[in-house]
Amino acid sequence: MKILDVGPGQIGNELALQAHGRGHTTSFFGRNDPKNTFRQRAEESDVVAITIPSEGGGDDEVFYALESLAAGKPVAIAAKCANAYQSEKIKPHLSQMGITTTAGGPSGMLNLILTPQLGLRKIVTIPNGTLCFMFSRTAEGVPWEQALEEATKEGLTEGGSGLEEVFRGETWDTILKTSGIGNLAGIFREPLIPDEFSTSILSKTEILRLLGAKKFRFIVRMVKQPRSKTYSCFPGFYVRKEGWDIIGEFAEPDQSEFLGNVPCGKQNTLITWNYAGRNQITGDGAGIKATASTLLGELEWLHANRKN
């Protein structure tokens, strides 16, 4: 299988390494390469991976995705802005696209929510593996400085090296994922975009208090009706849209929502349906290796099941 990676960056390089180990070849298309040459490069490949950083309104992600499909090549996306800002352009092509890595990773959460006939009523999720990792490590007695260093070394952080920078970056990462989840689930008449969220900026003192409590996670709740219970120590973000409350908060996992402990660095989700009860799913969610591995799996599946 010949893979064309648009990026490439750390994820693209890791993807190439893993692909080589499975007998595939990878070539790269840089973000500064002329866009008018991309179609030909895509036509010369079997599949396309898009691993450019999530920034702006997702214009580049959507351009490369649609150009790949126009060239007759399936595509897998790692960047999150396309789902968050331009889901209406993505949704018609999901049968030829891999989007798993944009939220939930190997848990397959996004594939599960693409079933509107089941009547989605509530999602409770820990979608950010980086913050879950840091909270888990400090709960084990590791100093926060060491937990941050480990997260950075493993390629888990979204940019920046300071504690406040990391928390801001991961909060924004979670907002992008949350928007994408809501949009792909089709629960809103109009797309939910990240700019609609009200956010709280935590000081270093507040962050250290959270880490010192040794029991919190960054939990996102998307609830069809207003909630009656207050969970948060410090809220992260909030938006109300079309009868849904969407809350991102630092809170202690409720055992009625998360069955058992939330493992270190894992993404954990409980989905409640009107017609199908509840589904509990978990999976690796953070880091370069987990992302590249999921991308490669999607590319192999798309290639094997390609529609002629």
Sequence and secondary structure as in RCSB ss.txt:
>XXXX:A:sequence
MKILDVGPGQIGNELALQAHGRGHTTSFFGRNDPKNTFRQRAEESDVVAITIPSEGGGDDEVFYALESLAAGKPV
AIAAKCANAYQSEKIKPHLSQMGITTTAGGPSGMLNLILTPQLGLRKIVTIPNGTLCFMFSRTAEGVPWEQALEE
ATKEGLTEGGSGLEEVFRGETWDTILKTSGIGNLAGIFREPLIPDEFSTSILSKTEILRLLGAKKFRFIVRMVKQ
PRSKTYSCFPGFYVRKEGWDIIGEFAEPDQSEFLGNVPCGKQNTLITWNYAGRNQITGDGAGIKATASTLLGELE
WLHANRKN
>XXXX:A:secstr
 EEEEEE HHHHHHHHHHHHHTT EEEEEETTS GGGHHHHHHTSSEEEE     TTSHHHHHHHHHHHHTT  E
EE  SHHHHH HHHHGGGGGGEE GGGTTGGG HHHHH  GGG EEEEEEE  HHHHHHHHHHHTT  HHHHHHH
HHHTT SSS SSHHHHHHHHHHHHHHHHHHHHHHHT  SS   GGG EE    HHHHHHHHHHS  EEEEEEESS
       SEEEEEEEETTEEEEEEEE   TTTS S   TTEEEEEEEESSS EEEEEEE SSHHHHHHHHHHHHH
HHHHT   
